[in-house]
C-alpha cells in the first residue's frame, strides 16, 4: 500500500473543498470498498478524507418520501421500520447484500459507488479499460459468465454490483449530492453512466462531489415491492441476476409498475418496456410472462452468458408472480 | 449426534472413545494459541513476495532501485543478486518439494505467480509498498494454456481441448499410470448393459483459513530455526537443510498450531527457502506471510480432470468391465498426476478392469495433494457412472453396489483388514429413509422445489507412517507425551492425550501432549489421513513402556502397596495403579516416584517401521512421485489390505426455473476403525461433507487461457460454502476397531468424508430433475 495522508472531516464544506481541490484525494466512509482498492492497487489516493463524522446519518420518514443519510450503515437502514413497511424491496435488497459484518460498516453512499466485481478489474495485472483506459478488455474474450447482457460496449462488459441501487432505480429514488458548485439532486437512473468508450466514468459525480443522501418517494407501488436475488451461494455473493419489481393494482389491474434488473448491465437496469407492458392489464400469468420476455429484449449475451437472458426473464416472472400473489 | 460403536472406551474418563472437548480449545478461542506467524521475536522484520504476472517467458529487465530506495527497506532479493542455492530436491528424487524450481536462480518464468523477488523491510507496510515499486519487464511467450486451433485464439482454458497432448506420467503416487486386470475390452463385449460417459472436474484450491507463513531466525552458531505452517516439521527440516546446503542438525522447524492444511502445507515450497535466505542476509528474524492471492499460485491446487468411465454389466447388475481413464492438468514446474482412477481398482469386485492416468503439461504452477487427492475427483466420475448404470438397469443404486461388493481386495485377493461398508450402506439407508425413495426422476416435490435423493460410496486409502513418541511420567502426578507430529486443527493434541490417558490410567487433563517441533521424537507428515493411525500406536507403545518402568519401581519398593505384584496383575485407572485382584491395594505415580526421589520416568518407542519398510524401498527409487507418502500404506505391507470406507446420502432441492440447487440434508456413515474421539471425528466428517458440497455446487478456478493466470485468486470470486448453504449434517461411525491396521485399531478419517459427496449430490440432482450433470460444479446454467 502506498503511503497516504488521512484527514477526519467534521465539516461537509471543508470535506468537499479539500477533495475538490486535490485531484488525488478521495472520500472514505465505511471503507469496505476503498480499502480493498488501495490494497489491490486499483486506487492510490494521496489523501483520504474520512466523512464518517459528517451528520448524514438519519433515516427520516417524511410522509411523502423517506430520506436516507449517506452515512447510514446498510444494516441500520435495513432494520428501520419505516423502510421495511413502506419500501420492502429496499430492505430486501440491503439484507441480500454482502455479509452482516460488511453491512454493519458499509454506508448507503458508499454502496452506490462500489465498483464492478469483474475479476479483470480487480486483479491489476490484467488489461482492463475501466481501471486502465485503453489497455483493453480481458473479459470480452475471457471468463465472462458473470458479465453484462445489456448496456455493455466493446470497451467494457462489466456489471454493476449493487443490490441497493437496483431497488432504488425501481422506486424512483433521487441522489442528493454536494460539490464545490453546490447541491444537486439527481434521479438515480441518470446517476449512472453506460460505459460506451469511456468505462472509467461510471457516474455523473464530479471529483469532490459527495453523496449526502438518497430520497425515495412514497407510493402504493413502493409499498408493494420485492427484491429477488439469484446467486449460486445462499448468502454473501454478488447477484448472478437480480430484480426489483413494484406494482400498484387498482381493481385488479396494474396502474403502476416498476421493473429493474441487477447483475445484467453496467448500471442498475430499468426495464421500462416491461413496465409499460404491464400497465392497464390484469397481473395474470400471461401478462407476467410477456413482461419477463420484454424485460430482456435487446439483450446481447457474450459467448458464455446466454443463460443470464433466460435467468433474468425468469427472475422477473418469479418476482412479479410472488408480488401478485400468483405464486 | 454420533454413535460410538467403533470406540474401545476403557476405564479412565476421557480416554479413547470419549467425546471430550479439544484440549487446546480454550487457547484457540482466547487467542493464546500461537500460530506460525504469531510468534513475536525481537528485531523481527517483514518480507513480501513479488510474483510473475506472466506464465511463460523470461525476465528481460528487472529494476529494483525504486524499492531499494524506499523507506525501511533492508533488502531486495532477485535472480540478479540471490545466492547460488543447491537444486531443491523434489519428491521424484527423494525430496519433499513438488515444484522443481529452485527460487531466484535464473530469469526463466514457467508459470504465472512464479517468485521473482522478495522485499524485506522494517514494517510490513514498507515491504508491501516497496514491492509495488519493483519494475519487471518480460519477454513473454504464448503460454501453454492457450490452444490455437484453426488459426483462431481459443481464449478459455478447457482441459478437454488438450487431450491429444496428454502423456503418461512416470508414476501415480508410486503406482504405474496404467493398470489392467483381466480382459477389459472382452468384459465390455460380454456386457448386456454398457455406460460410457465423460466427467470433468475443475481446478480447486485448498483455501485454508491460515495462509502459508514462515518466520526464519538464524543463531550466531549458524543454526536456523523456522516457524513454519507445515504439515510435516520433520520433512520440512530435511527439505530446508537440503535447499540451503546445511546439515540437518542445524535446522529446527516448529509448527505448533495450523489453521488448516488440506494438503497444501504438506509439500515443501520455494518461498520457505527465500524467507531463510532473507533472514541470513539481513541478519534479523524475517517473517513472510503469503497473501490470499499468492496462496493460489504458491502452494498447489487440485488439478482439472477429464475422466472417461466405461462400465459393462449383466442384467442382474454384475459388473463385467470397468474402464476408467483420467487426464489431469500438469505443469512445466513439476509432475503430479491426479490419481483419480486409483480407487476404482479396489472399490468393486469386477474381473476385468483398466485404469489409466495421463497428464497435459502446461504453463501452470504444479498441482498439489488436496483433501482426498484422487478419490475426491475420481469418485465423482465413478460413483456418477454407477448411478447411471443403476438407472439403465432399473436397479436400486445400493443394490447395484452390494451386487458388486468386494469381499477381498480385487487385485491382490488379500483380505481386508476390516470393512464395514455393508453396515455403512445399511445404517445410512435406514437413517435416511432411503426405502421411501421413488427412483423416478422428478417424482418428489416440495412446493415449487424438486426434491432429489442421491447416494455414493466413499473409500480412502489412509497411510501408516513410521512414528516415534516419548512419554514422561512426572512426580507431580502429571505426564508429558511427545511426538514431532502436527495438529492441523483436527484434534491431534486431544486424541493423543486420550491415547496416553488410556494406557497410563491418567485423566487427559493431567497429560500434556507436545508436537510440532523437530527437537521432539520424529514423526512424518500429517498427510493421507495418517496421523491418528501412525502416531497413536507410538504414543501408546511409549506410554506402555513408561508405565512399566514406573510399575517396576513400585513392585520392587517395599513401601508400595503393590510390592511384589506381577506387572501384568496391575491395572491403571483414574490416576492410580491397582492390583486387579485386590483393588484396595493401590499406588500413584506421584507416590512411586517421590519415594524414590525421582522426578520422572520416561520411555521412547518407534512404531510402524516394519510396515513402512515394504513401502520405503520402492519410495527410495528415483522417479516415483510421492512415493514416501503413499507407498508406506499397508496394501504394500502385510497380509491385509486396509481402507477407510463410508456411504454418503444426500437430499437436494432444485428450483427448476432458476437452476438453483440447495443441499437440504446430508448424512454420512463411516468405517474408520476405532473412533478415538467421536467429537473431533464428527468435526472431520461434517467438514469433509461440507467441502464436498462446495465441490459439487460452487468451487471452480477458471484459468485465463491467454495469460495462464487464475481469474479469481480470492474468496470473493472463488466460492466456498457459507453457513447459509450448509444444512444439518449427520455423521455416524459404524466400524469396529480394525484388528490388523495397528494395535489401536485406528484407520483414517481426514480425507474419507469428502469422498463421494459430489457424486451423491449430482445423483440427487438427476433424481430431482432428470438432468445428469457430468461437469462440476453444478451451476445454474447447467440446469436451465
Contacts between the chains, C-beta under 8 A, distances in Angstrom:
chain1	res1	chain2	res2	distance
A	1	B	125	6.1
A	1	B	128	5.6
A	1	B	129	6.1
A	2	B	129	5.8
A	2	B	132	7.1
A	3	B	125	8.0
A	3	B	129	6.6
A	41	B	132	6.5
A	117	B	716	6.6
A	117	B	717	7.3
A	119	B	711	4.8
A	119	B	712	4.6
A	119	B	717	5.2
A	120	B	704	8.0
A	120	B	711	7.6
A	122	B	714	7.4
A	122	B	716	7.6
A	122	B	717	7.8
A	123	B	293	7.6
A	123	B	709	7.7
A	123	B	711	7.7
A	123	B	712	7.8
A	123	B	713	7.0
A	125	B	53	3.8
A	125	B	707	8.0
A	125	B	709	7.1
A	126	B	704	7.2
A	126	B	707	7.1
A	126	B	709	7.4
A	138	B	704	6.8
A	141	B	153	7.2
A	141	B	155	4.1
A	141	B	706	7.7
A	142	B	155	5.7
A	142	B	156	7.1
A	142	B	704	5.2
A	142	B	705	7.9
A	142	B	706	7.3
A	142	B	711	7.1
A	143	B	156	6.9
A	143	B	702	4.6
A	143	B	704	6.3
A	143	B	711	4.5
A	145	B	781	7.1
A	230	B	658	5.5
A	230	B	660	6.7
A	230	B	780	7.3
A	232	B	660	7.6
A	232	B	697	6.8
A	232	B	698	5.9
A	232	B	719	6.2
A	232	B	777	7.9
A	232	B	779	5.8
A	232	B	780	6.6
A	233	B	698	6.0
A	233	B	719	5.1
A	233	B	721	7.2
A	233	B	722	6.0
A	233	B	724	7.8
A	233	B	725	5.9
A	234	B	662	6.6
A	234	B	722	6.4
A	234	B	724	3.8
A	234	B	725	4.5
A	235	B	722	5.0
A	235	B	723	7.7
A	235	B	724	4.0
A	235	B	725	7.6
A	236	B	722	5.1
A	236	B	724	7.8
A	237	B	719	6.4
A	240	B	780	6.5
A	304	B	156	7.4
A	307	B	659	7.7
A	307	B	780	6.8
A	307	B	781	3.6
A	307	B	784	5.3
A	310	B	784	5.5
A	311	B	658	6.6
A	311	B	659	6.9
A	311	B	780	6.5
A	311	B	781	7.8
A	311	B	784	6.5
A	314	B	657	4.9
A	314	B	658	5.9
A	315	B	658	7.0
A	317	B	657	7.7
A	318	B	657	6.5
A	318	B	658	6.9
A	327	B	448	7.3
